[in-house]
Amino acid sequence: MDELFRDCPSNQTYRSKTIQNEILEICGEMITEILVGEVKQAKFFSVLADEATDCSNVEHMTVVLRFVDSLFKIREEFLGFVLCQKGLSGEALAQEISNFIKSIGLRMEDCRGEGVSNFFNDSPKRTPILKAKINEIIPTAKQQKLLNVCRTRWIARIDWLRIFRNCYVAILAALEAINKDRSNEPDVRQRAVGMRKAMKEFEFIVCLVLVERCLKCTKPLTLQLQSASLDAGKAREKVSLLYLTIDKLRADIDQTHDTFYQMAVNLAKEVKIDPNKRTIDRQVHQSSECSSRYYIRIS
């Protein structure tokens, strides 16, 4: 390369920004063509879309395809950026995705799933709102951002639930602020209203507390099972210890129920929610005293 740059004419170095961009575009087209060929071979795919803002504050959408390749491995491949020229409403984004899929030679009829990344973490505009509400409502909180839910690492899911429960009040306040901000797209405000309404159901709070507390019991085991030196025999022993913990939890079911239920009631009071007098699982024969609270079943 040194000899080429030294001996070739100055107009044939291929180092100008125009030529470099052309080379990058050609490489991108070749890679896309190969990936699309693999997706066609798999036939069915899922679309994963996410919002992104470039340095000039222009909204783009990243498009990733998820499919099973010829070796039966699950793959997620980035295909490109889509400029959100028609806004960020659900209808506009759906149309942009459909147009992009058709432009690379695939059929939306073969799409078997869709996913859009979470509401706060992937938006440079909404993330500061959540941080501000956490600082305002929970000034002592160390965590100012929600964790992404990992499908394969349960330890991340356990931590996410803990942070979500601790920031529950601040999250509701952030969703309300997003809804009231008229500069947001109608679709964004509508999503904020829907999520806030769902989160203010007492049943949601009960489920949040129950799942978070139960999974917390499994965290020590989860961490130990990640040890590189752990063999199958030792893993079986550790799982047996977890069963003993669960058996003890069942033995103390009345006390556990009262504790979890009171935690849910206290959290509901913080946002002025009056617990509904009904049960999660319908009870056919029950006393009037039993109907005044939720019954939590641990199985």
C-alpha positions in Angstrom: 0.0 0.0 0.0 2.9 2.4 0.7 4.2 1.8 -2.8 0.8 2.3 -4.3 0.3 5.6 -2.6 3.8 6.7 -3.5 3.8 5.8 -7.1 0.2 6.1 -8.3 -1.2 9.3 -9.7 -2.7 11.7 -7.1 -6.2 11.1 -8.6 -6.1 7.3 -8.2 -5.3 6.9 -4.5 -9.0 6.1 -3.7 -8.7 7.9 -0.4 -11.2 10.7 -0.9 -14.3 10.7 1.3 -16.5 10.2 -1.8 -14.6 7.0 -2.8 -14.4 5.7 0.8 -18.2 6.2 1.1 -18.8 4.3 -2.1 -16.6 1.4 -0.9 -18.4 1.2 2.4 -21.8 1.3 0.6 -20.7 -1.6 -1.8 -19.4 -3.6 1.2 -22.7 -3.0 3.0 -24.7 -4.1 0.0 -22.7 -7.3 -0.4 -23.1 -8.1 3.3 -26.9 -7.4 3.2 -27.2 -9.6 0.1 -25.6 -12.5 1.9 -27.7 -12.0 5.0 -30.9 -11.7 3.1 -30.0 -14.9 1.3 -29.7 -16.7 4.6 -33.0 -15.3 5.8 -34.7 -16.4 2.6 -33.3 -19.9 3.2 -34.8 -19.9 6.7 -38.0 -18.4 5.2 -39.5 -17.1 8.4 -38.1 -14.3 10.5 -38.9 -11.7 13.2 -38.3 -8.0 13.0 -36.7 -6.2 15.9 -36.9 -2.4 15.6 -35.5 0.3 17.8 -35.4 4.1 17.8 -32.1 5.9 17.5 -31.1 9.5 17.2 -28.0 10.6 15.3 -25.6 13.5 16.2 -27.8 15.9 14.3 -30.8 14.9 16.4 -32.6 13.2 13.5 -34.7 10.1 14.4 -33.8 6.8 12.8 -34.9 3.3 13.3 -32.5 0.3 13.4 -33.9 -2.9 11.9 -32.6 -6.3 13.0 -33.9 -9.6 11.8 -34.1 -12.7 14.0 -34.1 -16.1 12.3 -32.9 -19.7 12.6 -30.1 -20.4 10.1 -29.3 -23.7 8.3 -27.3 -24.9 11.3 -30.4 -24.4 13.6 -28.8 -21.5 15.4 -30.8 -18.5 16.4 -29.3 -15.4 14.7 -30.0 -11.7 15.1 -28.5 -9.6 12.2 -28.5 -5.9 11.8 -29.8 -4.9 8.3 -29.7 -1.1 8.4 -31.0 2.2 9.5 -34.4 3.6 8.4 -35.0 7.4 8.4 -38.3 8.1 10.2 -39.5 10.7 7.8 -43.2 10.3 8.5 -43.0 10.6 12.3 -42.9 8.1 15.2 -46.5 7.0 15.3 -47.2 3.3 15.3 -48.7 3.5 11.8 -45.8 5.4 10.4 -43.1 3.1 11.9 -45.0 0.0 10.7 -45.1 1.4 7.2 -41.4 2.2 7.2 -40.6 -1.3 8.4 -42.8 -2.8 5.7 -41.2 -0.7 3.0 -37.7 -1.6 4.2 -38.4 -5.3 4.3 -39.7 -5.2 0.7 -36.7 -3.1 -0.5 -34.3 -5.8 0.6 -36.3 -8.5 -1.2 -38.1 -10.1 1.7 -41.9 -10.6 2.2 -43.7 -9.3 5.3 -46.0 -12.4 4.9 -43.0 -14.4 6.2 -42.7 -12.2 9.3 -43.6 -14.2 12.4 -42.9 -11.7 15.2 -42.1 -8.1 16.1 -40.3 -6.5 19.0 -39.7 -2.8 19.8 -37.1 -2.1 22.5 -38.2 -0.7 25.9 -39.9 2.7 26.4 -37.4 4.6 28.4 -33.8 3.3 27.9 -33.9 3.5 24.1 -35.1 7.1 23.9 -32.7 10.0 24.4 -35.7 12.2 25.1 -37.5 10.0 27.6 -34.5 8.8 29.6 -33.8 12.2 31.2 -37.4 12.5 32.2 -37.2 9.3 34.2 -33.8 10.3 35.7 -35.3 13.6 36.8 -38.3 12.0 38.5 -36.1 9.5 40.3 -33.9 12.3 41.6 -37.0 14.2 42.6 -38.9 11.4 44.3 -36.1 9.1 45.4 -33.1 11.3 45.8 -31.2 8.6 47.6 -31.6 6.0 44.8 -28.4 4.8 43.3 -30.0 3.5 40.2 -31.3 6.1 37.7 -31.9 3.9 34.7 -34.0 0.7 34.3 -32.2 -2.4 33.2 -33.0 -4.2 30.0 -34.7 -7.5 30.6 -32.4 -10.3 29.5 -34.2 -13.4 28.2 -31.3 -15.8 29.0 -29.7 -14.4 32.2 -32.1 -14.6 35.1 -29.8 -12.7 37.4 -30.4 -9.6 35.2 -34.2 -10.2 35.3 -34.1 -10.4 39.1 -32.1 -7.1 39.4 -34.5 -5.5 36.9 -37.6 -6.4 39.0 -35.9 -5.0 42.1 -35.0 -1.7 40.5 -38.5 -1.5 38.9 -40.2 -2.0 42.3 -38.0 0.5 44.0 -38.6 3.1 41.2 -42.3 2.3 40.8 -43.6 5.7 42.0 -41.0 7.6 39.9 -41.8 5.6 36.8 -45.5 6.5 37.1 -44.6 10.2 37.5 -42.4 10.0 34.4 -45.1 8.4 32.3 -47.5 11.1 33.4 -45.0 13.8 32.5 -44.5 12.3 29.0 -48.3 12.2 28.5 -48.7 15.9 29.4 -45.8 17.0 27.2 -47.6 18.1 24.0 -44.3 18.0 22.0 -44.3 14.2 22.1 -45.9 12.3 19.3 -49.5 11.2 19.9 -48.5 7.6 19.7 -45.8 8.1 22.4 -48.3 9.8 24.7 -50.9 7.1 24.1 -48.4 4.4 25.0 -47.5 6.3 28.2 -51.1 6.5 29.2 -51.6 2.8 28.5 -48.6 1.7 30.6 -49.5 4.0 33.4 -53.1 2.7 33.6 -51.9 -0.9 33.7 -49.3 -0.2 36.4 -51.9 1.5 38.6 -54.0 -1.7 38.8 -53.6 -3.2 42.3 -53.4 -6.6 40.7 -50.3 -5.4 38.9 -48.7 -4.3 42.2 -49.4 -7.6 43.8 -47.8 -9.5 41.0 -44.8 -7.2 40.9 -44.2 -7.7 44.6 -44.8 -11.4 44.5 -42.6 -12.2 41.6 -39.8 -9.9 42.8 -39.7 -11.4 46.3 -39.9 -15.0 45.1 -37.2 -14.5 42.5 -35.0 -12.8 45.1 -34.9 -16.2 46.9 -33.4 -17.8 43.8 -30.7 -15.1 43.3 -28.0 -16.8 45.5 -28.5 -20.1 43.7 -28.4 -18.3 40.3 -25.1 -16.7 41.1 -23.6 -20.0 42.3 -24.7 -21.9 39.3 -22.8 -19.5 37.1 -19.5 -20.7 38.6 -17.1 -22.1 36.0 -15.9 -24.8 38.4 -19.3 -26.1 39.2 -20.1 -29.7 38.1 -23.4 -31.5 37.7 -23.2 -33.1 41.2 -22.6 -29.9 43.0 -25.2 -28.1 41.0 -27.8 -30.8 42.0 -26.9 -30.3 45.7 -27.4 -26.5 45.4 -30.7 -27.0 43.7 -31.8 -29.3 46.5 -31.0 -26.5 49.0 -33.3 -24.2 47.0 -36.2 -26.8 47.3 -35.7 -26.8 51.1 -36.0 -23.0 51.1 -39.2 -23.3 49.0 -40.6 -25.9 51.4 -39.9 -23.6 54.3 -41.7 -20.8 52.4 -44.7 -23.1 52.0 -44.7 -23.9 55.7 -44.8 -20.3 56.5 -47.4 -19.5 53.9 -49.7 -17.5 56.2 -46.9 -15.3 57.4 -45.6 -14.9 53.9 -49.0 -14.0 52.5 -49.4 -11.3 55.1 -46.0 -9.9 54.5 -46.2 -9.8 50.7 -49.8 -8.4 50.8 -48.8 -5.6 53.1 -45.9 -4.7 50.9 -48.3 -4.4 48.0 -50.7 -2.3 50.1 -47.9 0.0 51.2 -46.7 0.5 47.6 -50.3 1.2 46.5 -50.8 3.8 49.1 -47.8 5.8 47.9 -49.7 6.4 44.6 -53.1 6.7 46.2 -54.5 3.3 45.0 -57.2 1.7 47.1 -56.7 -2.1 47.1 -59.7 -3.8 45.4 -61.7 -6.2 47.5 -61.4 -9.3 45.3 -59.2 -12.3 44.9 -56.7 -13.3 42.2 -58.2 -16.8 41.9 -62.0 -16.9 42.2 -63.0 -18.6 45.5 -66.4 -20.4 45.2 -66.9 -21.0 48.9 -65.4 -18.4 51.2 -66.2 -16.2 54.1 -66.7 -12.5 53.9 -63.5 -12.0 55.8 -61.5 -13.9 53.2 -63.0 -11.8 50.3 -61.3 -8.6 51.7 -57.9 -9.4 50.4 -55.9 -11.1 47.7 -54.8 -14.7 48.2 -51.3 -15.4 46.9 -50.7 -19.0 45.9 -47.1 -20.3 45.8 -46.6 -23.4 43.8 
